[in-house]
Amino acid sequence: MGEPKGKRVLMLLENATYPSDERVRHEAVTLLAGGYYVAVISPMGKGQSKHEVLNGIDVYRFPSAPDSNGFLGYFWEYGYSMLAIFLLSLYVLMKKGFDIVHTAQPPDTFVFIAAFYKLLGKLFVMDHHDLAPELYYAHFGGKGNKMIYWILVRLEKLSFRLADHVISTNESYKKIAFQRGCVEESRITIVRNGPDLKELSSSADTKQDLRKDGKKIIGYVGVTGIQDGVDNLVKAIHYLVQNLGRTDILCIILGDGNAMPSLKSLAAKLNITPYILFSGWINRPEEIAEYFKVMDVCVAPEPSDPYNNCSTAAKVMEYMAMGKPVVSSDLPEHRFTARDAAIYAMPGDEQDLANKIAELIDNPEQRITMGKTGQARVQTELAWPHQAKKLIEAYQKLAFAS
């Protein structure tokens, strides 16, 4: 017996593998638990198979395009990926069938695949993960090509126009869908990137040796892209060591991204490599939790720009979920997320960032209070189970509207 019509979802993912993309994984599992058949198409990671059924979810994968730079390189990467995803989607259509195309955007080129299936009577859910136009400028330090930016805005607007329902990650993204995309408010649902508290748990204490010599641990967990401002954190560590004499610290940068080579070079240039541990990506959630256990202060150092001013940093919610006090750039969505679980530094000001970190290092009682405040906010409002309900509500609206 096939799956019930109207309850079959095909999720499309281009810029991460499945199940490593936490948001898409949470959504897929939630929809499956809600009675939907779920298939996911994503790039193939190292050691992954072309097809597998993972916890009840059909996962189809295509070989990833090689990393590329420049306009022609990106054109090749996205052109290849869209073709591969489209061909796999045709295979899924013939083999299993689906009624809803759920795209993890960007890239907003997914709109062309969605438009094809709308011609066949399928519904289109646009899951708006990032602001592609603003992210493009942020990636190039605000010096991107204006024509490419214009194209990205038009692709985003076309996606908004054709979407049967838009899922936004926060109020700022909802406002953009409403104002720039002219989407009726009834067709927008906010589903935040809430952490799953079950995944962020471990009973092991394998990283305690990092505290040798009484070191205070400063943590950064997440992507180290150019737009993430981790260079400002590295400069803050330099100020802490060289200007404030804080040789009692170790900064752990848990993650990777296109800025990593320059971050390592900067640390070497500033002569602070003994005070920074670049761990790279950690794939096991329980090992990430083990690192969190030894962190005293966690940092969100994003610069102020049109992208970061509107975006929610998932890392901030993870810090809060683990009961860690946060030093954050003073950005609108960071403030909404963390509230009293963070103290706020002037974006791009490494001295202010360093002083705020030192303030928390020297106030253990304040750290405990802030950690408990943040953890309570995640548990009562932001954690994934609360967001899962909103996702199911969005799909119920979709079914009613259709």
C-alpha positions in Angstrom: 0.0 0.0 0.0 1.4 3.4 -0.9 1.6 6.5 1.3 -1.6 8.6 1.6 -1.9 11.3 -1.0 -1.1 14.8 0.4 1.2 13.3 3.0 4.3 12.6 0.9 7.1 15.1 1.2 10.3 15.5 -0.9 13.0 17.6 0.9 15.7 19.1 -1.2 19.1 20.0 0.3 22.1 21.3 -1.7 24.6 23.0 0.7 25.0 20.2 3.3 24.8 16.5 3.6 22.0 14.6 5.3 21.8 13.9 8.2 24.5 16.3 9.1 22.3 19.3 8.4 20.6 19.6 11.8 17.6 21.7 10.8 16.7 19.5 7.9 17.2 16.4 10.0 14.9 17.7 12.7 12.2 18.7 10.2 12.4 15.3 8.4 12.1 13.4 11.7 9.2 15.7 12.8 7.2 15.2 9.6 7.8 11.4 9.7 6.5 11.3 13.3 3.5 13.5 12.1 2.4 10.8 9.6 4.1 12.0 6.5 6.2 9.9 4.1 9.5 11.8 3.8 12.3 11.5 1.2 15.4 13.7 1.2 17.8 14.5 -1.6 21.2 15.8 -0.6 24.9 15.7 -1.6 26.9 12.6 -0.7 29.3 12.9 2.1 32.4 10.8 2.6 31.5 7.2 3.2 27.8 7.7 2.5 25.7 5.6 0.1 23.6 6.8 -2.8 20.5 5.5 -1.1 19.5 4.4 2.3 16.5 4.4 4.6 17.6 6.2 7.7 15.3 6.0 10.6 12.3 5.6 8.3 13.4 8.4 5.9 14.3 7.7 2.3 17.6 9.4 1.6 18.9 9.8 -2.0 22.3 11.3 -2.5 24.3 12.6 -5.5 28.1 13.1 -5.7 29.1 16.6 -4.6 30.4 19.1 -7.0 34.1 20.0 -6.3 34.6 23.2 -4.3 34.8 26.2 -6.5 35.6 29.9 -6.5 34.6 32.8 -8.7 31.5 33.3 -10.8 32.1 30.5 -13.3 33.0 28.1 -10.5 29.8 28.8 -8.6 27.8 28.7 -11.8 29.2 25.2 -12.4 28.7 24.0 -8.8 25.0 25.1 -8.6 24.2 24.2 -12.2 25.6 20.7 -11.7 23.8 20.3 -8.3 20.4 21.5 -9.6 20.6 19.0 -12.5 21.6 16.2 -10.2 18.8 17.0 -7.7 16.3 17.4 -10.5 17.1 14.0 -12.0 17.0 12.3 -8.6 13.6 14.0 -7.9 12.2 12.5 -11.1 13.4 9.1 -9.9 11.7 9.6 -6.6 8.5 10.8 -8.3 8.3 7.6 -10.4 9.4 5.3 -7.6 7.5 6.7 -4.6 5.7 9.8 -5.6 5.4 13.0 -3.6 2.9 15.8 -3.1 5.0 18.5 -1.5 8.4 19.8 -2.5 10.2 21.3 0.6 13.3 23.2 -0.4 16.1 24.2 2.0 17.0 27.6 0.6 19.5 28.9 -0.4 20.3 28.3 -3.1 17.2 30.0 -4.4 17.8 28.2 -7.8 15.6 25.5 -6.2 12.7 27.6 -7.4 13.1 26.2 -10.9 12.7 22.7 -9.7 9.7 23.7 -7.6 8.2 25.6 -10.5 8.3 22.4 -12.7 6.5 20.4 -10.0 3.9 23.1 -9.4 3.0 22.5 -13.1 2.3 18.9 -12.1 0.1 20.0 -9.2 2.6 19.6 -6.4 2.8 22.1 -3.5 5.9 24.1 -2.8 7.2 24.9 0.8 10.1 27.4 0.8 12.2 26.8 3.9 14.1 30.1 4.2 17.4 29.2 6.0 19.5 32.1 4.9 19.2 35.5 3.0 21.1 34.6 -0.1 21.6 38.2 -1.4 22.9 39.5 1.9 24.9 36.4 2.5 26.6 36.9 -0.9 27.7 40.5 0.0 28.8 39.4 3.6 30.9 36.6 2.1 32.8 39.1 0.0 33.1 41.7 2.7 30.4 43.9 1.1 32.2 44.1 -2.2 30.3 41.7 -4.3 29.1 42.1 -7.9 26.0 44.2 -8.0 24.6 42.2 -11.0 24.9 38.9 -9.0 23.2 40.5 -6.0 20.4 41.7 -8.3 20.0 38.2 -9.7 19.9 36.7 -6.2 17.2 39.2 -5.1 15.1 38.3 -8.2 15.5 34.5 -7.5 14.4 35.0 -3.9 11.4 37.1 -5.0 10.4 34.4 -7.5 10.7 31.8 -4.7 8.4 33.9 -2.4 5.9 34.4 -5.2 5.6 30.7 -6.2 5.8 29.2 -2.7 2.5 27.8 -1.3 3.9 28.4 2.2 7.1 30.1 3.5 8.9 28.9 6.6 11.0 31.6 8.2 13.6 31.1 10.9 12.9 34.3 12.8 10.9 37.6 12.8 13.4 39.4 10.6 13.2 36.8 7.9 9.4 36.9 8.2 9.5 40.6 7.7 11.6 40.2 4.6 9.2 37.6 3.2 6.3 40.0 3.9 7.9 43.2 2.6 10.5 42.2 0.0 8.6 39.1 -1.1 5.1 40.4 -0.8 4.0 37.1 0.9 0.7 37.3 2.7 1.2 36.8 6.5 -1.1 33.8 6.5 1.4 32.0 4.3 4.4 32.5 6.6 5.2 30.4 9.7 8.2 31.0 11.9 10.1 27.8 12.8 13.3 28.6 14.6 16.5 26.5 14.6 15.9 25.1 18.1 18.4 22.7 19.4 17.5 19.1 20.3 18.4 18.8 24.0 18.7 15.0 23.7 21.5 15.4 21.2 23.5 17.8 23.3 24.1 15.4 26.2 27.0 13.3 27.3 28.0 11.7 30.6 31.7 11.6 29.6 34.4 14.0 30.9 37.1 13.3 28.3 38.2 16.9 27.8 39.0 17.9 31.3 42.7 17.8 30.5 42.1 21.1 28.6 41.8 22.8 32.0 45.3 22.0 33.0 47.1 24.8 34.9 43.7 26.2 35.8 43.0 27.5 32.3 39.6 29.2 31.7 38.1 27.9 28.5 36.6 30.3 25.9 34.5 28.5 23.3 33.3 29.1 19.7 31.2 26.4 18.1 30.1 26.6 14.5 31.0 27.6 11.0 34.1 29.7 10.6 33.0 31.6 7.4 34.2 35.0 6.4 30.8 36.4 7.5 31.1 34.9 11.0 33.6 37.3 12.5 35.8 34.7 14.1 38.8 36.9 13.2 37.5 39.4 15.7 37.5 36.6 18.4 41.1 35.8 17.5 42.1 39.5 17.9 40.2 39.6 21.2 42.3 36.6 22.4 45.4 38.6 21.4 44.2 41.6 23.4 43.4 39.4 26.4 46.9 37.9 26.4 49.0 40.8 25.4 47.2 43.8 26.8 45.3 42.3 29.8 47.9 39.7 30.7 45.4 36.9 30.7 47.7 33.9 30.1 45.2 31.8 32.1 43.0 31.2 29.1 42.5 28.8 26.2 40.1 29.5 23.3 38.6 26.4 21.6 37.3 27.0 18.1 35.2 24.0 17.3 34.3 24.1 13.6 35.6 24.9 10.1 34.9 27.1 7.1 36.4 29.1 4.3 38.0 31.6 6.8 39.9 28.9 8.7 43.3 29.2 6.8 43.3 33.0 7.4 42.4 32.5 11.1 45.3 30.2 11.7 47.6 32.6 9.9 46.3 35.5 12.0 46.8 33.5 15.2 50.4 32.7 14.2 51.1 36.4 13.2 49.8 37.6 16.5 51.9 35.0 18.3 48.9 33.5 20.2 48.8 29.9 18.8 49.4 28.4 22.3 46.2 30.1 23.5 43.9 28.8 20.6 42.9 25.2 19.8 41.5 24.8 16.3 39.7 21.5 16.7 38.1 21.3 13.3 34.6 19.8 12.8 33.4 17.3 15.4 30.7 15.2 14.0 29.5 13.2 17.1 27.0 15.3 19.1 28.1 13.6 22.3 31.8 14.7 21.7 30.6 18.3 21.1 28.8 18.0 24.4 32.0 16.9 26.0 33.8 20.0 24.8 30.9 22.2 26.0 31.4 20.8 29.5 34.8 22.4 29.9 33.8 25.8 28.4 33.4 28.7 30.8 32.3 31.3 28.4 31.0 31.0 24.8 31.3 33.6 22.1 29.2 34.8 19.1 31.4 37.4 17.5 29.5 38.1 14.2 30.0 41.6 12.7 27.1 44.0 12.1 26.0 43.8 8.4 22.7 43.4 6.6 23.0 39.6 6.8 24.0 39.1 10.5 21.6 41.8 11.6 18.7 39.7 10.4 20.0 36.2 11.1 19.7 34.0 14.1 22.9 32.3 15.1 22.1 28.6 15.9 25.3 28.5 18.0 23.8 31.0 20.5 20.9 28.6 21.2 23.3 25.7 21.5 25.4 27.7 24.1 22.3 28.4 26.0 21.0 24.9 25.9 24.3 23.7 27.4 23.9 26.3 30.2 26.8 28.4 29.1 27.0 32.2 29.5 27.4 34.1 26.2 29.4 37.0 25.1 27.7 38.2 21.9 27.9 40.9 19.3 25.1 43.4 20.0 22.9 42.4 17.0 19.1 42.4 16.9 18.4 38.7 16.5 21.2 37.8 18.9 19.5 39.9 21.6 16.1 38.4 20.9 17.6 34.9 21.3 19.8 35.3 24.3 18.3 38.1 26.2 19.8 38.0 29.8 21.8 34.9 29.0 24.4 37.1 27.2 26.3 40.3 27.7 26.8 42.3 24.5 29.9 43.7 22.9 30.1 46.4 20.2 30.3 44.4 16.9 33.7 44.5 15.3 35.4 45.9 18.4 37.9 43.3 19.6 38.8 45.3 22.7 35.2 45.5 23.9 34.8 41.8 23.1 37.9 41.0 25.1 36.8 43.1 28.1 33.4 41.4 28.1 35.0 38.0 28.1 37.3 39.0 30.9 34.3 40.3 32.9 32.6 36.9 32.8 35.8 34.9 33.4 36.2 36.9 36.6 32.6 36.5 37.8 31.7 32.8 38.3 28.4 33.5 40.0 27.3 35.7 37.1 28.3 32.9 34.7 26.1 30.4 36.6 23.1 32.8 36.8 23.3 33.6 33.0 23.8 29.9 32.2 20.7 28.9 34.1 18.7 31.8 32.5 19.6 30.7 29.0 19.0 27.0 29.6 15.5 27.8 31.0 14.7 29.9 28.0 15.7 27.1 25.6 13.8 24.4 27.5 10.6 26.4 27.8 10.5 28.2 24.4 13.3 27.7 21.9 14.1 23.9 21.9 13.2 21.9 18.9 10.1 20.2 20.4 8.5 23.7 20.6 9.5 24.4 17.0 8.3 21.0 15.8 4.7 21.9 16.7 5.0 25.0 14.6 6.3 23.0 11.6 3.3 20.6 11.8 1.0 23.6 12.1 2.5 25.0 8.9 1.8 21.8 7.1 -1.7 21.7 8.4 -2.3 25.2 7.0 -0.9 24.0 3.7 -3.2 21.1 3.6 -6.2 23.3 4.5 -5.3 25.9 1.8 -4.9 23.3 -0.9 
